[in-house]
Amino acid sequence: MQFTSEQRPDDGVLEREFTLGETPGTLWTPESAAPAPLILMSHNNGLPKADPRLVARARYTAARGYAVAAIDAAGCGDRPRSAADEQARADLRRAMQAGEPVDEIFESFIGPLVENAVPEWQTTLDALLELPEIGGPVGYSGGWTALGIRLAVVEPRIAAAGFFAGGYVPRAQREEAWQLTIPLLFLLQWDDEGNPRQRALDLFNAFGSKEKTLHANLGGHTGTPWFELEDGCRFLDRHLK
């Protein structure tokens, strides 16, 4: 892991850019000198790790005493997209504009992205836990629920997770959801135009965790209330501190 830049704005949170092989990432750490628990904060849909909403969530969480890391998975941010990815995105846009079914396009597109992203996140986790300012335990928080499910199933170091029910979850991850037994917080936007409500409720029901909480709020895909970030940090506090 090589750090390439750093800055510390007025809130005291240290923000550092890093590269790990071909993977670019950002690490936010609090002012405290004590080793901090680590939150893996993911994103998808081609968004960069510098997306303003992700950065705001990361900085807020770091100010609460956590180390927070985000990476650009393949096809996200400035990383190159394969011809197959570009074709799938074009097919998806065309189908949505025409009002055609899109589930099979999502399956062929999102499934490989998840499988490719998991090893990169695990390699990043290995490197992060070697840093003296990070002590574990590890949590997951992000809008990429499909990745979070797969990563939590194969990665025993993740002790708790917060998911946003806003993205497509492939059949493979829906079928393995019962294997998740860690504490979960699941956020649902009741009027999310791109995510059928019943599918999200079915996924919540499928999780195998004995401690799982569903928070549902009125509004569309990007309308999650800010107070859910505060509640999410309290959820992390209960399980990681």
Backbone torsions as a table, in degrees:
resi	resn	phi	psi	omega
1	MET	NA	127.7	-179.5
2	GLN	-121.3	121.4	176.0
3	PHE	-82.1	133.7	-174.3
4	THR	-112.3	-18.0	177.4
5	SER	-162.9	161.7	175.0
6	GLU	-153.2	151.9	175.2
7	GLN	-152.5	151.7	178.9
8	ARG	-133.8	93.2	177.8
9	PRO	-66.7	-171.2	-172.5
10	ASP	-63.1	-23.0	-177.3
11	ASP	-78.0	-3.1	176.7
12	GLY	84.2	-7.3	179.4
13	VAL	-77.0	128.1	178.3
14	LEU	-85.1	124.3	-179.9
15	GLU	-113.4	121.2	-178.8
16	ARG	-127.4	132.7	171.6
17	GLU	-85.8	144.1	178.2
18	PHE	-143.7	163.6	171.2
19	THR	-127.4	145.4	177.8
20	LEU	-137.8	97.9	-170.6
21	GLY	64.9	-124.1	178.6
22	GLU	-93.1	2.4	-174.1
23	THR	-96.8	118.6	174.0
24	PRO	-89.5	147.1	-179.7
25	GLY	-151.2	172.5	175.9
26	THR	-131.7	138.7	177.7
27	LEU	-123.2	126.2	175.3
28	TRP	-110.6	130.8	179.9
29	THR	-131.9	147.7	-178.0
30	PRO	-78.4	173.7	-178.8
31	GLU	-70.5	-27.7	-175.2
32	SER	-56.2	141.3	179.1
33	ALA	-81.3	-15.1	-178.8
34	ALA	-73.8	146.0	176.1
35	PRO	-57.0	135.3	-173.5
36	ALA	-106.3	149.1	169.4
37	PRO	-60.6	155.7	-174.5
38	LEU	-111.9	134.4	174.0
39	ILE	-115.0	124.5	172.6
40	LEU	-89.8	119.1	-174.1
41	MET	-115.9	108.8	-171.9
42	SER	-100.6	166.2	174.3
43	HIS	-149.7	165.1	179.5
44	ASN	-147.5	-157.0	-179.8
45	ASN	58.2	27.3	177.2
46	GLY	78.9	0.1	-178.9
47	LEU	-66.2	150.9	176.7
48	PRO	-86.2	160.6	175.4
49	LYS	-65.1	-15.4	177.0
50	ALA	-89.1	9.4	177.4
51	ASP	-55.5	129.6	-173.8
52	PRO	-55.3	-37.9	-179.4
53	ARG	-67.5	-40.3	178.5
54	LEU	-66.1	-43.8	-179.7
55	VAL	-61.5	-42.3	179.3
56	ALA	-62.3	-42.7	177.7
57	ARG	-64.1	-41.9	-177.9
58	ALA	-65.2	-44.8	-178.0
59	ARG	-66.6	-40.0	177.9
60	TYR	-62.3	-45.1	-178.3
61	THR	-66.4	-39.6	178.0
62	ALA	-64.6	-38.1	178.1
63	ALA	-64.7	-20.2	176.6
64	ARG	-85.8	5.1	173.8
65	GLY	105.2	18.7	-179.3
66	TYR	-115.1	149.1	163.3
67	ALA	-84.6	133.5	-176.5
68	VAL	-126.4	131.2	-179.5
69	ALA	-127.3	140.8	173.7
70	ALA	-135.4	143.5	175.6
71	ILE	-127.4	158.0	169.8
72	ASP	-91.1	107.7	175.4
73	ALA	-69.8	168.2	179.7
74	ALA	-54.8	131.4	-179.9
75	GLY	87.9	-2.8	179.6
76	CYS	-109.0	153.9	178.2
77	GLY	59.7	-131.9	-178.4
78	ASP	-90.2	1.3	-179.3
79	ARG	-72.5	143.3	-176.0
80	PRO	-64.3	147.9	177.0
81	ARG	-106.1	139.5	179.5
82	SER	-72.1	161.6	177.0
83	ALA	-60.6	-36.4	178.9
84	ALA	-65.1	-40.6	177.5
85	ASP	-62.6	-44.6	-179.5
86	GLU	-63.8	-38.7	178.2
87	GLN	-66.2	-41.4	179.2
88	ALA	-63.3	-40.5	178.2
89	ARG	-64.1	-41.0	178.9
90	ALA	-65.3	-42.1	177.8
91	ASP	-62.6	-38.5	-179.2
92	LEU	-66.3	-45.3	178.7
93	ARG	-61.1	-43.4	-179.1
94	ARG	-62.9	-45.4	-178.2
95	ALA	-64.9	-39.8	-179.4
96	MET	-67.7	-40.3	178.6
97	GLN	-65.2	-32.2	-179.2
98	ALA	-87.7	-3.6	-178.9
99	GLY	72.1	25.4	-178.8
100	GLU	-90.3	161.0	176.9
101	PRO	-61.2	141.9	-175.5
102	VAL	-122.4	-3.0	-174.5
103	ASP	-58.4	-43.6	-177.2
104	GLU	-68.7	-31.5	175.2
105	ILE	-66.7	-44.2	177.0
106	PHE	-59.5	-42.7	-179.9
107	GLU	-57.6	-47.5	-176.7
108	SER	-71.7	-20.4	-175.8
109	PHE	-96.3	-53.3	-173.4
110	ILE	-73.7	-38.4	-177.2
111	GLY	-54.5	-53.7	178.0
112	PRO	-62.4	-34.8	177.8
113	LEU	-60.4	-42.6	179.4
114	VAL	-63.2	-49.0	-178.0
115	GLU	-60.8	-36.7	-179.9
116	ASN	-76.2	-30.5	-176.2
117	ALA	-77.3	-32.3	-175.4
118	VAL	-57.9	-49.7	179.2
119	PRO	-60.7	-35.5	179.0
120	GLU	-66.4	-39.8	177.7
121	TRP	-66.6	-38.5	179.4
122	GLN	-66.3	-40.5	176.8
123	THR	-63.2	-41.2	177.1
124	THR	-63.3	-42.3	179.0
125	LEU	-61.3	-42.8	177.3
126	ASP	-55.7	-47.3	-176.9
127	ALA	-68.5	-40.0	-178.0
128	LEU	-65.1	-39.6	-177.5
129	LEU	-72.2	-8.5	173.9
130	GLU	-84.7	-13.0	-179.7
131	LEU	-75.3	137.1	-176.7
132	PRO	-65.2	-24.5	-178.2
133	GLU	-82.8	-1.6	179.2
134	ILE	-119.0	126.8	-175.8
135	GLY	-120.9	-3.5	-174.5
136	GLY	74.8	174.9	-2.8
137	PRO	-68.1	-176.9	-171.5
138	VAL	-118.5	137.3	173.7
139	GLY	-124.4	164.7	178.3
140	TYR	-123.7	136.2	177.4
141	SER	-145.5	124.2	179.8
142	GLY	177.6	163.8	178.5
143	GLY	-79.2	-12.6	-179.9
144	TRP	-90.6	80.7	-176.0
145	THR	-64.1	-38.8	-179.4
146	ALA	-58.8	-44.7	177.2
147	LEU	-63.8	-43.0	-178.5
148	GLY	-60.6	-40.1	178.3
149	ILE	-62.4	-51.6	-177.4
150	ARG	-62.5	-43.2	-177.9
151	LEU	-65.8	-41.5	-179.5
152	ALA	-69.1	-29.1	178.3
153	VAL	-69.7	-39.8	-174.0
154	VAL	-97.1	-10.5	-173.7
155	GLU	-117.0	100.0	-176.0
156	PRO	-69.1	-11.9	-179.2
157	ARG	-76.5	-13.1	178.1
158	ILE	-82.9	120.0	-171.8
159	ALA	-101.8	-16.9	179.8
160	ALA	-162.2	155.7	-176.2
161	ALA	-146.7	143.4	170.9
162	GLY	-116.7	124.5	-177.5
163	PHE	-115.2	148.8	170.8
164	PHE	-108.0	128.4	-174.8
165	ALA	-86.7	47.9	-173.7
166	GLY	-110.9	-4.1	-176.5
167	GLY	-123.1	163.7	-179.7
168	TYR	-70.2	133.5	177.0
169	VAL	-111.0	115.4	-178.7
170	PRO	-60.8	160.9	-179.0
171	ARG	-56.3	-38.7	-177.5
172	ALA	-58.6	-41.7	179.9
173	GLN	-76.6	-32.7	175.8
174	ARG	-64.6	-35.7	-178.4
175	GLU	-75.0	-24.0	179.7
176	GLU	-100.4	4.9	-178.9
177	ALA	-59.4	-30.7	-178.4
178	TRP	-64.2	-19.5	-178.9
179	GLN	-77.0	-13.2	177.7
180	LEU	-76.8	122.7	179.4
181	THR	-121.7	-0.1	179.0
182	ILE	-76.7	160.2	175.3
183	PRO	-60.3	139.2	-176.1
184	LEU	-131.4	142.3	168.3
185	LEU	-121.0	123.9	-172.4
186	PHE	-119.9	118.5	-178.6
187	LEU	-100.9	132.0	-177.7
188	LEU	-129.9	126.2	169.7
189	GLN	-89.2	116.3	-169.0
190	TRP	-61.4	-28.5	-175.7
191	ASP	-113.2	26.4	-179.2
192	ASP	-60.8	115.4	-174.8
193	GLU	-69.6	-20.7	-177.3
194	GLY	-105.5	3.5	-174.8
195	ASN	-135.8	104.0	-179.4
196	PRO	-54.9	127.8	-174.6
197	ARG	-58.2	-43.8	-176.3
198	GLN	-65.6	-34.5	177.9
199	ARG	-63.7	-40.7	177.8
200	ALA	-65.1	-41.5	179.0
201	LEU	-66.1	-37.8	177.3
202	ASP	-64.1	-39.1	178.5
203	LEU	-64.7	-44.4	178.0
204	PHE	-58.5	-41.9	179.4
205	ASN	-64.5	-30.2	-176.2
206	ALA	-76.8	-22.9	-178.7
207	PHE	-59.5	137.8	-176.8
208	GLY	-85.7	-0.4	-176.5
209	SER	-66.2	138.4	174.3
210	LYS	-77.8	-22.9	175.2
211	GLU	-117.1	100.9	177.9
212	LYS	-141.1	138.6	-174.6
213	THR	-127.8	134.8	177.6
214	LEU	-110.2	124.4	172.4
215	HIS	-112.6	119.5	179.7
216	ALA	-116.3	132.6	179.4
217	ASN	-129.0	145.9	175.1
218	LEU	-65.5	149.1	176.6
219	GLY	124.7	169.1	-177.5
220	GLY	-85.1	-167.7	-168.7
221	HIS	-56.2	-43.5	-176.0
222	THR	-98.7	16.3	-174.3
223	GLY	-97.0	17.0	-179.7
224	THR	-58.2	124.4	-177.8
225	PRO	-63.3	148.0	-179.2
226	TRP	-61.9	-31.8	-177.4
227	PHE	-63.6	-19.2	176.7
228	GLU	-66.8	-27.4	174.8
229	LEU	-67.6	-40.1	176.0
230	GLU	-63.0	-46.5	178.8
231	ASP	-63.2	-37.6	179.0
232	GLY	-62.2	-38.5	177.5
233	CYS	-68.3	-36.7	175.8
234	ARG	-64.7	-37.4	175.5
235	PHE	-61.4	-45.8	178.4
236	LEU	-63.3	-39.6	179.2
237	ASP	-58.0	-41.7	-177.4
238	ARG	-63.3	-32.4	-170.2
239	HIS	-110.3	-13.8	-176.2
240	LEU	-119.7	-6.6	-179.5
241	LYS	-119.6	NA	NA
